[in-house]
Amino acid sequence: MFQDLLALFFPESCFACNGAMVKGERYICTDCNVKLPYTDFHEHGATERNPLQRRFWGKVPVRFAFSYFYFRSKGRVQRLLHQLKYKGAKDLGEHLGQRYGSLLKSHYYHEQFDLIVPVPLHKQKLRKRGYNQSDFFAKGLAEAMEIPAKTNVLIRTINTSTQTRKDRLNRWQNVEHVFEVTKPEVVKEKRVLIVDDVLTTGATLEACAVAMLKAGAAEVSIVTIAAA
């Protein structure tokens, strides 16, 4: 009764629209859950009908490339990512990972991966922010698909400048040599799923994939919360 009374006077806010949520809703209200811009990339697999897959053709061999949402400026997904990345909404990241992981599992993609690895932050940025948002999305995916997630096998060796206002070439040059696999024995001959929060040009994920393949990974795939 106390919890119900508390919720009546101090309702939790939806992370996507900031509106008050009703009893039974968690993280995202029902209206936003219906209106979020979901992709259908998982339905097309590694074919040309998957536009995210085509972004990596001719650049780096990626087995699968999926995103849960389309990213739209000033939209619901951008607000979700802002809460996850800058407002400490770690549980939201795990929740999204569990939801998308369950969807991917229902299409049997859990059989395609041996290991999940989130894109790391540099230790200085990690110390400043206090957490890596991709770790929590990876954790949710791992729980839903029953695949191990490892946060200590890939590191960012250089604290690069922000990617926000860079074009594709400058983004690639900014991250080309900044990732290193510290435990190649863990990824050797494994089908690695690399996880990040958002994909824009794909330069960061390409660099991570190259590092994984050089370390002996059998193949790499990519999953993000959103794709621009």
N, C-alpha and C positions, 0 to 999 in steps of 0.2 A: 504493500500500500504506500509505503514511504517513497519507493522508487517511482511509482506511478504519479504520485503527487509532485515529486521533483521534476519529472518529465513534463507535467502539465504547466508548471511555472517557468521552468528552465529547459525547454526542448532543445535537443541536439540539432545542429545545423547541417544541412546537406553540403558536402564538400564540392559539389558541382555547381550549385546555384545559390548557396548560402541561405536557402529557405528553411523554415522549421520542419523537422521530420516528425512523423506520428509514430506511435508505439508499433514496434515490429520492424521499422526501417533502420538500416545500419549504413552509415557512411554516405550513401547516395539515396536520394528519395525516389519513390516509384516513378514520378513524372520524368525525372532525369534518366532513370534506368531505361525508360521506353525511348527517350529522345536522343540518347547518346549516339554519336556517329560510328556505329560498329562497322568493321570491315568484313569481307567474306574471303579473305586471302587463303584461309585454311581450307576452303572448299575447292581451291584450284591447285593446291600443292605446289610442285616445282615447275608448273607449266607456264606457257607464255600468257595465259589468262590471269596470272598473278602479277600485277604491275610492280609490286615490291621486289619480286624475284628478278624481274628484268633489269632493275637498277644495278644489279651486281654482275650482270653478264659482261664478259670481256674484261673484268677488273680483278675479281677473286672468285675462286670456285666455292659457292655457297649452296649447300644441299637444299635447305628450305629457308624462306624469309617471310616472317609473319608479323603483323601488328594487330593489337586488339581494336584500336580506334584510329580514325582519321583525326589528325590534328588540325584544328581551325582556330585562327587567331581570335582571341577574346571570347572564345566559346567555352562550353562546359569542360571539354577535355583539357584545355589550357589551365582552367581553374583547378582541376583535379591535380595536374602535374605541379602547379605552383604550391598547393597545399602539401603535396608529398615531398617536394624538393626543398622548400624553404620554411615551411610551417611545422615541421616535425610530425607530420601525419604518417608515421611509419606503418601503423596498422592498415591504413588505406592501401599502401603498396602491396602488403601481404594479401589483403582482401582481393585486389585486382588480379594478383598472381594466381590465387586459388580459383577465381572465376574463369580466367582464361585457360589455366591449366586443365580444369575440368572439361572445358569445351574442346581443347586439343586432344585430351584423352578420349573423349567420346568419338573422335575421328581416328583413333589409334596411333596418334603421333608419338605417344609415350614410348612406343616400340622402336622409334627411330633415333632415340638419343640415349647416351650412356652417362652424360655428365652435364651439369648446368654451371656456367661460369658468368657472373655479372661483370660488366665493364667497371674497372676500378677507378676510384678517385686518387689523385696524388695525395700523399700523406699530409702535406700542408693544408690542402683544401679539406681533407677529411677531418683534420684536427679543428679547423675553423667551423665547419658545418656540424660536426659531431656524429655524422652517420652518412652512409652511402645509400641513396634512395633505391638504386638498382638492386642492392642486396636484399631488400624486403620483397620486391617484386619477384626476384629469383627464388626466395624462400617459399613464397606462395605457390609458384609454379612447381617447385620440387615436391612440396607436400601433396599437391593435387595429382601429379603424374607419377609420384613415387620414384623419383630419380634423385640421386645425390647432387647437392649444390656445394661448390667449393669457392670460397672467397679469397683463398691465399695462394692460388697458383698463377694468377696473372696480376702484374703490378704496373703502375704508371711511373716510369722512372724520371720523367721531366714534368714539372708543373707548367703546362702550356697555358697560353693566354686564352681568353674566352673565344668560342667559335661563333658566337651569335651573329656578328656582322661580317663574317668572312665568306668569300665565294668558295666554290667547290675546290678549286686548285689550292687556294690558301688554307682551307680546312685540312686537305690531305697533307700538305707540307707541314702543317702545324702538329700533326699527330703521327707522321710517317714512321718515326723511330722511337716513339715514347713508351711502347708497351713491351714487356718482357715476361716470358713464362719462367717462373722461378722453380717449378717442379715439373719438368718435362716428363718424368716417369708417370705422373698422374694422368696426363692427357695423351700419352703415347698410345696410338692405335684406338683411341676412343672417338666416338661420335659426339662432338661437343656442341652444346647449345649455348651461344653467347647472348646475354640478356642486357638490355639497356632501357632507359625510360622513354626516350624519343629518338626517332630517326629523321634527320633532315636530308643532308646530302649523302649520308652513309659513310663518310670518311673515317670517323672514329671506329665504327664497326668493321670496316675493311681492314684497318690497321690491326685490330684485335684478331681478326680472322687470319691474316698473314702470319702473325706471331704464333698462333696456335698451330697452323699447318707446318711452319718451320720447326716447331717443337715436336712434331711427329703425330699430331692428331690425324685420325683416319679421314675425318671430314668435319666441316663446321656448318652450323645452321644459326639463324638469327631470329630472335623474338624481341619485340619492344612493346611498350604500352601503347604508344602512338606513333604515327608516321605522317609527316607533312606531305 
